[in-house]
Amino acid sequence: MSERELIKLIEETKQGLRFKVIVKSEEKEEKLLLEGGDLVFTTPEVDVAGRLNAALKRFLVKIGFPQNRIEITYGCKKKTKIIEVKDMSKEDALKLLLDYFRSMHKSQSNIYES
């Protein structure tokens, strides 16, 4: 996961930042990936009654995004979503995402070393 790839995915706005996430439901585990230049969120949740949106928001909060500032501004009923985070800098979001991807890489390395 390169910092340059992530920088391209995060757009600064007057209110904070925005980025696109593609959601894949009914997957084995909840995680964030970079596939073909897109952020992809996988979740075991089924695509029913806003459950994917709730799972995505919970996940973003879990990795450090501020809960009360996350809004899905496009794609509430679609797989491709635009997330806006108010009062957050691109640098702060980039740090959260890089920390997440580094921790994922480290945990996968530990699996192979066992």
C-alpha positions in Angstrom: 0.0 0.0 0.0 1.7 3.2 -1.1 1.1 6.6 0.3 0.8 8.0 -3.3 -2.0 5.6 -4.1 -4.0 6.7 -1.1 -3.3 10.4 -1.6 -5.0 10.2 -5.0 -8.2 8.7 -3.5 -8.8 11.4 -0.9 -10.2 14.8 -2.0 -10.1 17.8 0.2 -13.3 19.9 0.5 -14.2 23.2 2.2 -15.8 21.2 5.0 -13.2 18.4 5.3 -12.6 15.6 2.9 -14.3 13.0 0.7 -13.4 9.6 -0.7 -15.1 6.8 -2.7 -15.5 3.3 -1.3 -16.9 0.3 -3.1 -18.7 -2.1 -0.8 -18.8 -5.9 -1.2 -21.3 -7.7 0.9 -21.5 -11.3 2.1 -17.7 -11.6 2.3 -15.8 -13.7 4.9 -14.4 -10.8 6.9 -14.6 -7.1 7.4 -11.7 -5.3 5.9 -10.5 -2.5 3.7 -8.6 -3.2 0.5 -7.1 -1.4 -2.4 -8.2 -3.0 -5.6 -7.6 -1.5 -9.0 -7.0 1.9 -7.6 -10.2 1.9 -5.5 -10.8 1.5 -1.8 -13.0 -1.6 -1.3 -14.7 -2.5 1.9 -15.7 -6.1 2.4 -18.2 -7.2 5.0 -20.1 -10.3 6.0 -23.3 -8.1 6.2 -26.1 -8.7 3.7 -27.4 -5.9 1.5 -30.6 -5.2 3.4 -32.1 -2.1 5.0 -29.0 0.0 5.4 -26.9 -2.7 7.0 -24.0 -2.1 4.6 -23.9 1.6 5.4 -24.0 1.0 9.1 -21.2 -1.6 8.8 -19.0 0.8 6.8 -19.5 3.6 9.3 -18.7 1.3 12.2 -15.6 0.2 10.5 -14.4 3.7 9.8 -15.0 4.7 13.4 -13.1 1.5 14.5 -10.0 2.6 12.5 -10.1 6.1 13.9 -12.5 8.3 11.9 -14.7 10.6 14.1 -18.1 9.0 14.4 -20.2 12.2 14.4 -18.5 13.6 11.3 -18.9 10.7 8.9 -21.6 11.0 6.3 -22.5 8.9 3.2 -23.3 11.7 0.7 -23.8 9.4 -2.3 -24.7 5.8 -2.8 -26.8 5.1 0.3 -28.6 2.4 -1.7 -25.7 1.5 -4.0 -22.4 -0.4 -3.7 -20.3 2.6 -4.7 -20.4 5.2 -1.9 -19.0 8.7 -1.4 -17.9 9.3 2.2 -17.5 12.8 3.5 -15.7 13.5 6.8 -16.2 17.0 8.2 -13.5 18.9 9.9 -10.7 16.4 9.1 -7.6 17.1 7.1 -6.4 14.9 4.2 -3.2 14.3 6.2 -5.1 12.9 9.2 -7.2 10.6 7.0 -4.1 9.5 5.2 -2.4 8.6 8.5 -5.4 6.6 9.7 -5.6 4.6 6.4 -1.8 4.0 6.2 -1.8 2.9 9.9 -4.7 0.5 9.1 -3.0 -1.0 6.0 0.3 -1.3 7.8 -1.3 -3.2 10.7 -3.1 -5.5 8.2 0.2 -6.2 6.4 1.9 -6.9 9.7 -0.8 -9.3 10.9 -0.7 -11.1 7.6 3.1 -11.4 7.9 2.6 -12.9 11.3 0.2 -15.5 9.9 2.8 -16.7 7.4 5.6 -16.8 10.0 3.7 -19.1 12.4 
